[in-house]
Amino acid sequence: MATADDIFDQSFNNLERLGLRAIPFTASPTNQSSETLQQVFTGREKDLRQVFNQFTSRERRRILVSGRIGIGKSAFLLEVLGVLDRKLPDLLTTYISLPNELDLATTALIAVAKALPNDDWAQQQLYRMGIPTSKVLKARSAEVSGSMGIGGKLGEQDLPITAPEYPAISLDTLLERAREKYPRGVVIAIDDLDKQNPSRVRQLMHDAQGTLKGQAWYLLTGHPLGMTADMLTSERGLFDLQLPLEELDPPTTYQMLINYLNSVRINNDCADPADPRAVLPFTPETARRLCEESRGKPRLFNRLGNAVLAKAADLRAKTITPDVLELGLQASARTRIQEAALGFQEERLRQMLQERGSLSDEDITLDELRQLGFSSFSEVMPLLEKLENFDLAYQLPQEDATTFEALVLPPLEDEASEA
């Protein structure tokens, strides 16, 4: 019987059989200073140029990067910050994912304070909010001994945990302190607005208008449905650039696959898309199929790639053949269904979408709506959007109809056995 150590060794040996040191795919982007991000980030040249053009002026730079979940907003944001870090050392860049229940000013305050570990005032702001700091901070108080006040000394006690009463004012103070070390300014990147309730996002943006027009430069990410129309335009002067990210085209996705593989490949750094060695252990055929199935969505691309390589390693394969690819794609589909934890109606909708291939507001019938327990397509939309958020459906970019296509490869093995 194999020991745990034996199984560990076998796992690495199986990957080496594929010519890889590790599985490079990850659904979550790495941090901005990571060399891996520099290696694998691909495309978006036009979008990057628009953002960097904003940094050539002296005006405030308030940029909203919008797009559907899984389109690559976080990776784009981190790539921008990484370039700014390398090219502009006198510019402080900060990154934070928007926490629940916090306003944008407090979120920005936390991001900047964390980026200034040697500033006692900044660390005190974190400490007061109960956020771990690099140093232990205490509040000092005078202690008097003796009836005549002789022998007085200073004592220390824990600072109370309190949120800043005026976070926007505290943020301005912190930005002024940061400018002493970073004269070019401070960039505050706030990610994941699209993971909040749209009504809350609209309120957050309304309340943060003064903050966004302050001293710092802001990069925010969000879903266009989570914003009101006038906030996506220059009507209120809230954003200097609103940048919608679209799906990657097939050649860019193919090059992205090459970049990912080259970051972990053993004794093979071929990057020429015309050379079959560039996509090993995939064949050109299976590489193109993987890229097609990803629909140009980086998160789905990573999920599929991870599942396919894991399945190939389990099978001790040396090459990703069409059969190995199919098994890996099915494993990915099964994992995504499990992660979605679908309710009864959602599962019925997924199976209907799977059987039909697509559903739209133009071709769904009243009988099909009744089968799902609904009377109109608008009631089905939230369920379809959930399926899309878990990469089980894909909304086609159409203006005349709202159409979703299935992203699960039919049939899954367990569904086939039940038929």
C-alpha positions in Angstrom: 0.0 0.0 0.0 1.3 3.4 -1.0 2.2 5.8 1.8 1.3 9.5 1.9 4.9 10.3 0.9 4.7 7.9 -2.0 1.4 9.6 -3.2 3.1 13.0 -2.9 6.0 11.9 -5.0 3.7 10.3 -7.6 1.8 13.5 -8.0 4.9 15.4 -8.9 6.2 12.6 -11.1 2.9 12.6 -13.0 3.3 16.4 -13.7 6.9 15.9 -14.8 5.6 13.3 -17.2 3.6 16.1 -18.8 6.8 18.3 -18.9 5.6 20.6 -16.2 6.9 21.6 -12.7 3.4 22.7 -11.5 -0.1 23.4 -12.7 0.0 27.0 -13.6 -3.7 27.8 -13.8 -5.5 29.7 -11.0 -8.9 31.3 -10.9 -7.6 34.1 -8.6 -4.9 36.5 -9.8 -1.7 36.8 -8.0 -0.5 40.0 -6.3 0.8 43.0 -8.2 4.5 42.4 -7.5 4.4 38.7 -8.6 6.7 37.7 -11.5 4.1 35.1 -12.4 1.5 37.8 -13.3 4.1 39.5 -15.6 4.7 36.1 -17.3 1.1 35.1 -17.9 -0.8 38.4 -18.4 -1.7 38.6 -22.1 -3.4 41.1 -24.4 -5.5 44.1 -23.3 -3.0 46.4 -25.1 -5.6 48.9 -26.0 -7.1 49.0 -22.5 -3.7 49.3 -20.9 -2.8 52.2 -23.2 -6.0 54.1 -22.2 -5.2 53.7 -18.5 -1.6 54.7 -18.8 -2.5 57.7 -21.0 -4.5 59.0 -18.0 -1.3 59.0 -15.9 0.5 61.3 -18.3 -1.6 64.3 -17.2 -1.6 66.2 -13.9 -5.3 65.9 -13.4 -7.0 63.5 -11.1 -7.3 60.0 -12.4 -10.5 58.2 -11.6 -10.9 55.1 -13.6 -13.7 52.5 -13.5 -12.9 49.1 -15.0 -16.2 47.4 -15.7 -17.1 44.0 -17.0 -18.9 40.8 -16.2 -17.7 38.5 -13.4 -14.8 36.4 -14.6 -13.7 38.7 -17.4 -10.3 39.4 -15.8 -10.9 42.8 -14.0 -8.8 41.9 -11.0 -5.9 40.6 -13.1 -6.0 43.8 -15.2 -6.0 45.9 -12.1 -3.0 44.1 -10.6 -1.1 44.3 -13.9 -1.7 48.1 -14.0 -0.4 48.4 -10.5 2.6 46.2 -11.1 3.7 48.4 -14.1 3.2 51.6 -12.1 5.3 50.1 -9.2 8.1 49.3 -11.6 8.0 52.5 -13.6 7.1 55.1 -11.0 8.8 54.4 -7.7 7.8 57.8 -6.3 4.1 56.8 -6.7 2.5 54.7 -4.0 0.1 52.0 -5.3 -2.4 50.2 -3.0 -4.9 47.4 -3.6 -7.8 46.2 -1.6 -10.9 44.1 -2.1 -14.0 46.0 -1.0 -15.1 44.5 2.4 -18.7 44.1 3.3 -20.3 46.8 5.4 -17.5 49.4 4.8 -17.8 52.7 2.9 -15.3 53.6 0.2 -13.5 56.2 2.3 -12.8 53.8 5.2 -11.8 51.1 2.6 -9.4 53.5 1.0 -8.1 54.5 4.4 -7.3 50.9 5.3 -5.6 50.3 1.9 -3.3 53.3 2.3 -2.5 52.6 6.0 -1.5 49.1 5.2 0.9 50.3 2.5 2.6 52.6 5.1 3.9 50.1 7.7 6.5 52.5 9.1 4.1 55.4 9.6 3.0 55.3 13.3 -0.1 57.4 12.6 -1.2 55.2 9.8 -0.7 52.1 11.9 -2.7 53.6 14.7 -5.7 54.0 12.4 -5.5 50.3 11.7 -5.0 49.4 15.3 -8.0 51.4 16.4 -10.1 49.4 13.9 -8.9 46.1 15.2 -6.8 45.4 12.1 -3.4 43.6 12.8 -0.4 45.9 12.5 3.3 45.3 12.1 3.9 46.8 15.5 2.0 46.7 18.8 0.6 50.2 19.6 -0.5 51.3 23.0 -2.3 54.4 24.3 -0.2 56.2 26.9 -1.7 57.7 30.1 -0.3 59.4 33.1 -0.3 57.4 36.3 0.3 59.2 39.7 1.5 57.4 42.8 1.4 58.7 46.4 -1.0 61.1 48.0 1.1 64.1 47.0 1.5 63.1 43.4 5.2 62.2 43.8 6.5 59.4 41.6 4.3 59.9 38.6 4.9 57.7 35.6 3.6 56.9 32.2 1.4 53.9 31.8 0.2 52.0 28.6 -3.1 50.5 27.8 -4.7 49.0 24.7 -6.3 51.4 22.3 -10.0 50.9 22.0 -11.3 49.3 18.8 -13.3 52.0 17.0 -14.0 52.9 13.4 -12.9 56.4 12.4 -15.6 58.9 13.0 -14.7 61.0 10.0 -13.0 58.5 7.6 -12.8 61.0 4.7 -10.9 63.5 6.8 -8.6 60.8 8.2 -8.0 59.7 4.7 -7.0 63.2 3.6 -4.6 63.4 6.5 -3.0 60.1 5.6 -2.7 61.0 2.0 -0.8 64.2 3.0 1.6 62.1 5.0 2.0 59.7 2.2 2.9 62.5 -0.3 5.9 63.3 1.9 7.5 60.0 0.8 5.7 59.6 -2.5 5.6 63.0 -4.1 4.0 61.8 -7.3 0.9 60.7 -5.4 -1.1 57.7 -4.3 -3.1 55.3 -6.3 -5.9 53.4 -4.5 -7.3 50.4 -6.3 -10.6 49.1 -4.9 -11.7 45.8 -6.4 -14.8 43.6 -6.3 -17.6 46.2 -6.3 -19.4 43.6 -8.5 -19.6 41.2 -5.6 -21.9 43.7 -3.7 -25.6 44.2 -4.0 -26.2 46.7 -6.9 -28.4 48.9 -4.7 -25.6 49.1 -2.1 -23.0 49.9 -4.8 -25.1 52.8 -6.1 -25.4 54.2 -2.5 -21.6 53.7 -1.9 -20.8 55.6 -5.1 -23.2 58.4 -4.2 -21.7 58.8 -0.8 -18.1 58.6 -2.1 -18.3 61.4 -4.6 -16.3 63.8 -2.4 -13.7 61.1 -1.6 -13.3 60.2 -5.3 -12.7 63.8 -6.2 -10.0 64.2 -3.5 -6.2 64.0 -3.6 -5.7 60.3 -4.6 -6.1 58.6 -7.9 -8.6 55.8 -7.9 -9.0 52.6 -9.9 -12.3 50.7 -9.2 -13.8 47.6 -10.7 -17.4 46.8 -11.0 -20.2 45.3 -13.0 -22.0 47.8 -15.3 -25.4 46.6 -13.9 -24.3 47.7 -10.4 -24.0 51.3 -11.4 -26.5 53.9 -12.4 -26.1 55.3 -16.0 -25.0 58.8 -15.0 -22.2 57.4 -12.8 -20.8 55.5 -15.9 -20.6 58.7 -17.8 -18.9 62.1 -17.3 -22.2 63.7 -16.4 -21.2 64.1 -12.8 -17.5 64.2 -13.4 -17.1 61.1 -11.2 -14.9 59.1 -13.5 -12.3 60.4 -16.0 -12.3 57.0 -17.8 -14.9 54.2 -17.9 -13.2 51.1 -19.4 -15.4 48.1 -20.3 -13.3 44.9 -20.6 -14.5 42.4 -23.2 -13.8 38.8 -23.8 -10.4 37.9 -25.2 -10.2 36.9 -28.9 -9.1 33.4 -29.8 -5.5 34.3 -30.9 -5.0 36.2 -27.6 -6.4 33.3 -25.6 -4.1 30.9 -27.4 -1.1 33.1 -26.6 -2.3 33.2 -23.0 -2.2 29.4 -22.9 1.4 29.5 -24.2 2.4 32.0 -21.5 0.9 30.0 -18.7 2.5 26.8 -19.9 5.9 28.5 -20.4 5.8 29.7 -16.7 6.1 26.1 -15.5 7.4 24.1 -18.4 10.6 22.1 -18.1 13.3 22.6 -20.8 10.9 24.2 -23.3 10.4 27.9 -23.6 8.9 27.9 -27.2 6.5 30.9 -27.6 5.8 30.8 -31.3 2.1 30.1 -31.8 2.9 28.5 -35.1 5.2 25.9 -33.5 3.3 22.9 -31.9 5.9 22.8 -29.1 4.6 26.1 -27.8 1.4 24.4 -26.4 2.9 21.2 -25.1 1.7 19.0 -23.4 -1.4 20.1 -25.4 -1.6 19.4 -29.1 -2.6 22.3 -31.3 -6.0 20.7 -31.7 -6.7 20.3 -27.9 -5.2 23.7 -27.2 -7.6 25.4 -29.6 -10.5 23.4 -28.2 -9.6 24.5 -24.6 -9.4 28.2 -25.8 -12.8 27.9 -27.6 -14.5 26.4 -24.5 -13.2 29.2 -22.3 -15.2 31.8 -24.4 -12.4 34.3 -23.9 -13.2 34.5 -20.2 -9.9 34.3 -18.2 -11.5 32.8 -15.1 -13.2 30.0 -17.0 -10.0 29.5 -19.0 -8.1 29.0 -15.7 -10.8 26.6 -14.3 -10.8 24.5 -17.4 -7.0 24.4 -17.8 -6.6 23.4 -14.1 -9.1 20.6 -14.4 -7.6 19.3 -17.7 -4.0 19.1 -16.4 -5.1 17.6 -13.1 -7.0 14.9 -15.0 -4.1 14.3 -17.3 -1.8 13.9 -14.3 -4.2 11.4 -12.7 -4.2 9.4 -15.9 -0.4 9.6 -16.1 -0.7 10.9 -19.6 2.2 12.5 -21.5 0.0 14.5 -23.9 -3.4 16.1 -23.7 -5.2 14.1 -26.3 -8.9 14.8 -27.3 -10.0 12.0 -25.0 -8.0 13.3 -22.0 -9.3 16.9 -22.7 -12.9 15.7 -22.8 -12.5 14.0 -19.4 -10.9 17.1 -17.9 -13.6 19.4 -19.2 -16.3 17.1 -17.7 -14.5 17.1 -14.4 -14.5 20.9 -14.5 -18.2 21.0 -15.2 -19.0 18.7 -12.3 -16.8 20.8 -9.9 -18.6 24.0 -11.0 -22.0 22.5 -10.5 -21.0 21.4 -7.0 -19.6 24.8 -6.2 -22.8 26.5 -7.3 -24.9 24.5 -4.8 -28.0 24.9 -7.0 -31.5 24.8 -5.6 -34.3 22.8 -7.1 -35.4 25.5 -9.6 -31.8 26.5 -10.5 -31.0 22.8 -11.2 -34.1 22.4 -13.4 -33.1 25.6 -15.3 -29.6 24.3 -15.8 -30.8 21.0 -17.2 -33.3 22.8 -19.5 -30.5 25.1 -20.7 -28.3 22.0 -21.1 -30.9 20.2 -23.2 -31.8 23.1 -25.4 -28.3 24.6 -25.7 -29.6 28.1 -25.3 -32.5 30.1 -23.8 -33.6 33.6 -24.6 -36.5 36.0 -23.9 -37.6 35.5 -27.5 -37.9 31.7 -27.7 -38.7 30.5 -24.2 -42.3 29.2 -24.1 -45.0 29.7 -21.5 -45.0 25.9 -20.9 -41.2 26.0 -20.2 -41.7 29.0 -17.8 -44.4 27.1 -16.0 -42.2 24.1 -15.6 -39.7 26.3 -13.9 -42.4 27.9 -11.7 -42.3 31.3 -13.3 -44.6 33.4 -15.4 -42.1 35.7 -17.2 -38.5 35.6 -18.4 -37.5 38.5 -16.2 -38.1 36.2 -13.2 -35.7 33.7 -14.7 -32.9 36.2 -15.3 -31.5 36.2 -11.7 -31.2 32.4 -11.9 -29.5 32.6 -15.3 -27.1 35.3 -13.9 -26.2 32.9 -11.0 -25.4 30.2 -13.5 -23.2 32.6 -15.4 -21.4 33.7 -12.2 -20.5 30.0 -11.6 -19.4 29.5 -15.3 -22.4 27.3 -16.0 -23.9 29.6 -18.6 -22.8 32.4 -20.9 -24.8 35.5 -21.9 -24.3 36.2 -25.6 -23.4 39.8 -26.5 -26.6 40.6 -28.4 -28.6 43.8 -28.4 -31.9 42.6 -29.8 -32.4 39.6 -27.4 -31.2 38.3 -24.0 -29.7 34.9 -24.8 -27.8 32.5 -22.5 -25.9 29.5 -23.7 -24.9 26.4 -21.7 -21.3 26.1 -20.8 -21.4 22.5 -19.5 -20.3 19.9 -22.0 -23.2 17.4 -22.7 -23.5 14.8 -21.4 -21.8 14.5 -18.0 -21.0 10.9 -17.2 -23.6 10.7 -14.3 -26.3 12.3 -16.4 -25.6 9.9 -19.3 -25.9 6.9 -17.0 -29.2 8.1 -15.8 -30.6 8.5 -19.3 
